[in-house]
Amino acid sequence: MSNATPAAARAAALDERHGLPGVLRFCEGPGGLLLAEVSNAQARATICLQGAQLTHWQPRGQAEPVLWLSDAARYLEGKSVRGGIPVCWPWFGTPAGRPQGPAHGFARNHPWEVVATGARPDGSTGLRLQLDDNPATRALWPGAFALSLDIVVGATLDLELCTRNTGSVELHVTEALHTYFRIGDIAAVAVRGLEGVDYFDAAAHAAGAAPVDCRQQGPVRFDGEVDRVYASGGPCWIDDPLLRRRLHVSATGSASTVVWNPSAAKAHRLGDMGDDGWRRMLCVESGNARDSGVSVAPGGTHRLEVRYRVAPWSDADASAAT
Ligand code: TA6
């Protein structure tokens, strides 16, 4: 008589069908959530099947993971884990006209199916996860869709979020890959590549302060909460002198870049950021937010593609960039 939990049994079935011996396995994680664990010659990664959420990516040779995951993260069915890369879809933020809807859409809170996995010729590992509309999604949003996330785990991390309109009515979505990066300390980092770009200051807007429509002067630095939606799909990068690395973000199909650090007060209110986890995280989120939503005609598709790459740190680069 097996004493496996239902989740362990589901993981075993996934392993049987999609596992790659020595490279990719499925297992039961905290809270009974299903995890895919990748370990290849180039990197290690973990993906939570709920929300198709990467929670870990660490290229070989990197002393620290590239993605930040809260050490106070909660693993609950129907709630995305704090950190990694939550998929914000079919809306970013709160849905227009329906403030009661789940923040950042429902895709991150629902279980996704494993469609395919494979070892790639360059030694990286590919997975395709998919969420189709169902009674639970239709109770929140009427769209008929097939949403897939292609993940390639290697020395770089490549993601493709593909929205397919399987219905007869145009879909309008806002979206973002809400990526939490692991940094040495928020006071020491800078985000470059957004100089001169217009942005919406969501933190000022929430505080009832002005102005909310601004233009970036110089690199983005952090002293207090920063929550900005830049009108650019990048590329941009995070310079981290403490971890001595430069984290590159490049995207296609993206017209927005969200930069967010909650600082201490908001982090405390969120309750799952850990004691001072906010100091070691920075969100740089590629997508199509606010006025940059995308429309997908019946039978059409929209692709949001992002590549994360770690470049070695050079003090010369840093001094040249100041
Ligand atoms: O991307 C920045 C943001 O919209 C912030 O305003 C903050 O709400 C953050 O997302 C986290 O949202 P969550 O719903 O994951 O707690």
Residues whose N, C-alpha, C, O or C-beta is under 5 A from the ligand:
A	BS01	TA6	A103 D227 V258 W260
